Amino acid sequence: MGRVKGGHISVEQVISELKRLIPVQWSWEVKEHAEDAFLVTFPNIMERNRLVGFGEVNVKHHPGIKLEFEVWGPEDEVMI
């Protein structure tokens, strides 16, 4: 299961990170799933697979906090 590691960030911060990591025109939908876990719908499978392939990603301006991406549910959803 994917999660935020090393601290806590808000839905808005997750969206900000996604915009930074995937600079495409997309209306990001992020839903809190559990403590430190979010569901995200991606613009396409290629971008989803690219982020899943990264594994853990450092959160900008939040030292020690990382996002870990993992496929969860329908093809275009990822839990982080």
Legacy VTK file of the C-alpha trace (Angstrom):
# vtk DataFile Version 3.0
C-alpha trace
ASCII
DATASET POLYDATA
POINTS 80 float
0.000 0.000 0.000
1.289 3.443 -0.800
1.823 6.105 1.788
3.404 9.334 2.842
6.583 8.498 4.743
8.447 10.559 7.300
5.685 13.002 8.184
2.310 14.341 7.152
1.206 16.439 4.184
-2.188 17.720 3.094
-4.206 16.919 -0.025
-3.179 20.340 -1.365
0.500 19.499 -0.853
0.052 16.161 -2.643
-1.537 17.991 -5.587
1.336 20.481 -5.623
3.857 17.621 -5.772
1.948 15.893 -8.566
1.909 19.122 -10.587
5.664 19.429 -10.070
6.381 15.803 -11.007
3.970 15.582 -13.956
3.812 18.988 -15.668
0.747 18.346 -17.842
-2.559 20.187 -18.048
-4.708 18.064 -15.705
-7.254 18.625 -12.973
-5.802 16.466 -10.195
-8.271 14.542 -8.034
-6.757 13.425 -4.743
-8.801 11.699 -2.049
-7.615 10.937 1.454
-7.886 7.153 1.858
-6.363 6.548 5.295
-3.866 8.231 7.575
-0.992 9.308 5.310
-2.534 7.581 2.273
-4.211 9.160 -0.733
-5.936 7.916 -3.894
-5.007 9.746 -7.083
-6.471 9.592 -10.590
-3.785 10.095 -13.249
-4.142 11.689 -16.696
-3.024 8.474 -18.402
-1.465 5.084 -17.721
1.956 6.179 -18.993
2.250 8.937 -16.367
0.905 6.608 -13.681
3.464 3.926 -14.531
6.278 6.475 -14.612
5.556 7.622 -11.049
5.031 4.070 -9.805
8.435 3.264 -11.321
10.079 6.037 -9.278
9.225 4.269 -6.028
9.818 6.905 -3.352
9.979 10.604 -4.218
11.183 13.395 -1.921
8.575 16.070 -1.193
9.934 19.503 -2.120
10.258 21.959 0.813
9.521 19.169 3.340
12.842 17.525 4.260
12.518 13.871 5.218
9.008 13.426 3.798
8.589 11.095 0.836
5.742 9.914 -1.358
5.658 6.273 -2.386
3.494 5.364 -5.386
1.732 2.037 -5.926
-1.050 0.875 -8.270
-4.323 0.368 -6.427
-7.793 -0.297 -7.788
-8.819 0.694 -11.320
-6.158 1.147 -13.964
-5.940 4.921 -13.581
-5.799 5.060 -9.762
-2.710 4.984 -7.621
-2.457 5.013 -3.869
0.232 7.214 -2.366
LINES 1 81
80 0 1 2 3 4 5 6 7 8 9 10 11 12 13 14 15 16 17 18 19 20 21 22 23 24 25 26 27 28 29 30 31 32 33 34 35 36 37 38 39 40 41 42 43 44 45 46 47 48 49 50 51 52 53 54 55 56 57 58 59 60 61 62 63 64 65 66 67 68 69 70 71 72 73 74 75 76 77 78 79
